């Protein structure tokens, strides 16, 4: 099979969860025997170049100038567009040109993957290309979240008032684009069982596939958490997404004074804007915010347990780092879906940030409890989360799409037609 994979940008190096998931699935499909061609934006210090064949993948990358805070475009780019900010940032003339070149000159495609809502606009380009074709490729929407739910929650939590109104407008755009993708693709995937259930009411006639991420990092065969380790917890991740920054800031406001009073240290390790980190450093006593580091493992080795304070769901790739580096997980309930972990046995779940912090204080010196939990979590996960197996699972789901769906009348429904420039967008019809 031959697949055209449309994505945000070159996922190497994978500095956040979105790039890790995209990269793993691309290489998982390749390992499963599929020929994969990737269309996306270039990235600063990205590892691939346009027209390159590397790591078994063909790379077709559009030149792009990223913003100072490592975003594909300034956040205001979507204000005059019918697209939400997530998608407007990739809807550039070079990206559209390369996509059209692949559709026209790339030969016959068995499947076309829209990797996240960030490239949702590309569905209309594909539909227009196949409008007069007898049959078309399988169309796959690979979701990273139930984006409408996330956008609405972010909008509700945004301050001040005027900024919240812009977020509500963007959330409305997100919902409209997401519903359109769900209606007009043949297969939808989600990395969270809960998000699968949110998509299914709109997908009664088609498949919704649970597609967890894989893990290709370090695995520690055994570890004993002992009293020689500092009384320290750790949070690992990238904090370039507003939802993660908000969760972290709200957690530290509650937990840092409690940890300081209990003599517990907290390391927050991962990439974030320096101004954000600097603002937090001025407020905390028990917490060390490292920013980006070249190697997270020395920090993990010096911690007794790991935290997931995120308030939004969706699969947390950092949870796999915790499990395979044998760190017991303390998390907000609902924040770590899709993992075969059981409360109080292989993971500890709490209703809010205060109870999470209090749970850490109560358990951090119970070394037997921590060691039982990390061993149970490792055992539950050790034979799962292989990228090649997950790539085979995706390829199998593609092959099961009913060919009767791939006809001309399904190739060109009445759909929105997005502007050819990122600054202006319009809708010919509601989604």
VENCORRA-V534817 format. One record per residue. SS is DSSP state (@ for helix, = for strand, . for the rest). PHI is phi in degrees with one decimal (999 if undefined). Layout:
ss phi
SS PHI
SS PHI
This chain:
ss phi
. 999
= -125.6
= -125.1
= -98.5
= -110.7
= -102.6
= -140.0
= -59.4
= -165.8
. -49.6
. -81.6
. -105.5
. -76.8
. -83.5
. -86.7
. -147.1
@ -63.0
@ -62.5
@ -70.4
@ -61.2
@ -66.0
@ -62.7
@ -59.0
@ -61.6
@ -70.2
@ -58.8
@ -74.4
@ -64.9
@ -63.8
@ -62.0
@ -63.4
. -80.1
. 107.7
. -91.6
= -86.0
= -116.1
= -115.5
= -106.1
= -112.3
= -168.4
= -87.2
. -69.6
. -131.5
. -57.0
. 62.7
. -65.1
. -91.6
. -121.4
. -127.7
. -60.8
. 83.6
= -83.7
= -108.1
= -145.5
. 56.6
. 77.4
= -126.3
= -91.9
= -112.7
= -126.6
= -117.2
= -87.8
. -61.9
. -158.4
. -101.1
. -83.9
. -76.1
. -63.0
. -97.3
. 66.6
. -97.9
. -60.5
. -159.8
. -59.1
@ -68.4
@ -78.9
@ -61.5
@ -92.4
. -60.3
. -99.2
. -110.0
. -75.2
. -89.2
. -70.4
@ -57.5
@ -56.7
@ -94.8
@ -60.2
. -66.0
. -100.9
. -83.6
. -106.3
@ -54.7
@ -62.0
@ -66.3
@ -65.2
@ -62.4
@ -66.0
@ -61.7
@ -63.3
@ -63.0
@ -68.8
@ -66.5
@ -83.7
@ -112.6
. -88.8
. 88.5
. -91.3
. -106.4
. -84.2
= -149.3
= -125.6
= -106.1
= -100.2
= -84.3
. 86.5
@ -65.1
@ -57.2
@ -117.3
. -58.8
. -58.8
@ -67.3
@ -60.7
@ -67.1
@ -63.5
@ -64.9
@ -61.7
@ -63.1
@ -63.7
. -98.5
. -60.0
. -107.4
. -78.2
. -69.1
= -135.1
. -136.8
. -68.8
= -67.1
= -108.9
= -122.1
= -100.7
= -97.0
. -81.1
. -105.1
. -157.8
. -81.9
@ -65.2
@ -62.8
@ -61.0
@ -64.3
@ -63.2
@ -66.2
@ -67.7
@ -61.9
@ -61.5
@ -63.3
@ -91.2
. -79.6
. -130.3
. -81.0
@ -58.6
@ -64.0
@ -70.2
@ -61.7
@ -65.1
@ -62.2
@ -66.3
@ -65.3
@ -63.1
@ -65.3
@ -63.0
@ -62.9
@ -64.2
@ -59.0
@ -60.6
@ -64.8
@ -67.4
@ -64.2
@ -61.9
@ -64.5
@ -61.8
@ -63.9
@ -71.6
@ -115.0
. -114.5
. -89.1
= -144.0
= -122.2
= -120.9
= -145.3
. -91.8
. -135.2
@ -57.8
@ -64.7
@ -69.5
@ -55.9
@ -66.1
@ -68.9
@ -80.3
@ -60.9
. -57.8
. -92.3
. -127.0
. -59.1
. -97.6
. -140.6
= -84.1
= -122.2
= -106.6
= -75.9
. -130.7
. -69.0
. -76.2
. -104.1
. -139.0
. -123.6
. -92.3
. -69.8
. -122.4
. -95.5
. -59.5
. -155.2
. -156.3
. -118.2
. -79.7
. -123.3
. -69.3
. -72.0
. -76.7
. -58.8
. -77.2
= -134.2
= -110.1
= -140.9
= -122.5
= -112.9
. 163.2
. -105.9
. -123.8
. -93.6
. -106.6
@ -58.9
@ -63.1
@ -72.6
@ -64.0
@ -63.2
@ -60.3
@ -63.2
@ -63.3
@ -67.0
@ -65.8
@ -63.4
@ -60.2
@ -89.2
@ -82.8
@ -58.6
@ -64.2
@ -66.5
@ -65.4
@ -59.8
@ -67.2
@ -92.7
. 72.1
. -108.2
= -98.1
= -133.5
= -101.0
= -111.5
= -118.3
. 154.8
. -70.6
. -163.3
. -60.4
@ -64.0
@ -66.5
@ -65.1
@ -63.8
@ -62.4
@ -63.6
@ -69.6
@ -59.7
. -73.2
. -109.3
. -112.6
. -120.6
. -94.8
= -109.4
= -111.2
= -106.0
= -84.7
= 71.8
. -69.0
. -127.2
. -74.0
. -144.9
. -82.1
@ -63.7
@ -59.3
@ -70.9
@ -67.8
@ -67.0
. -102.1
. -117.7
. -89.2
= -156.1
= -125.8
= -118.8
= -126.8
. -90.3
. -62.9
. -93.4
. -103.8
. -77.5
. 92.7
. -63.5
. -104.5
@ -63.3
@ -64.5
@ -63.5
@ -69.3
@ -57.4
@ -61.4
@ -60.8
@ -80.4
. -100.0
. 60.5
. -110.9
= -62.3
= -103.5
= -117.7
= -143.4
= -71.1
. -56.3
. 88.4
. -90.8
. -129.1
. -77.4
. 83.8
. -112.2
. -82.5
. -110.0
. -119.3
= -58.3
. 70.8
. -103.3
. -126.5
= -158.9
= -120.8
= -115.9
= -139.1
. -79.1
. -155.7
@ -64.6
@ -65.5
@ -67.0
@ -63.0
@ -61.4
@ -65.9
@ -64.8
@ -63.2
@ -59.9
@ -69.0
@ -101.1
. -64.5
. -100.5
. -89.8
@ -66.2
@ -62.5
@ -61.6
@ -63.4
@ -70.0
@ -62.6
@ -67.9
@ -67.5
@ -68.9
@ -64.5
@ -66.8
@ -62.8
@ -62.0
@ -68.1
@ -108.4
. -63.5
. -102.5
. -120.8
. 66.5
. -93.2
@ -61.7
@ -64.7
@ -61.9
@ -70.8
@ -62.3
@ -63.6
@ -63.8
@ -66.9
@ -62.9
@ -64.2
@ -62.3
@ -62.4
@ -67.9
. -83.9
. -62.5
. -64.7
@ -62.9
@ -66.0
@ -76.8
. -92.0
= -104.4
@ -60.2
@ -67.4
@ -89.2
@ -76.1
. -136.7
. -71.3
. -70.3
. -137.4
. -62.6
. -121.4
. -82.3
. -61.0
. -81.3
. -120.2
. -73.7
. -82.7
. -129.2
. -140.3
. -146.6
. -118.9
. -79.2
. -154.2
. -69.8
. -83.0
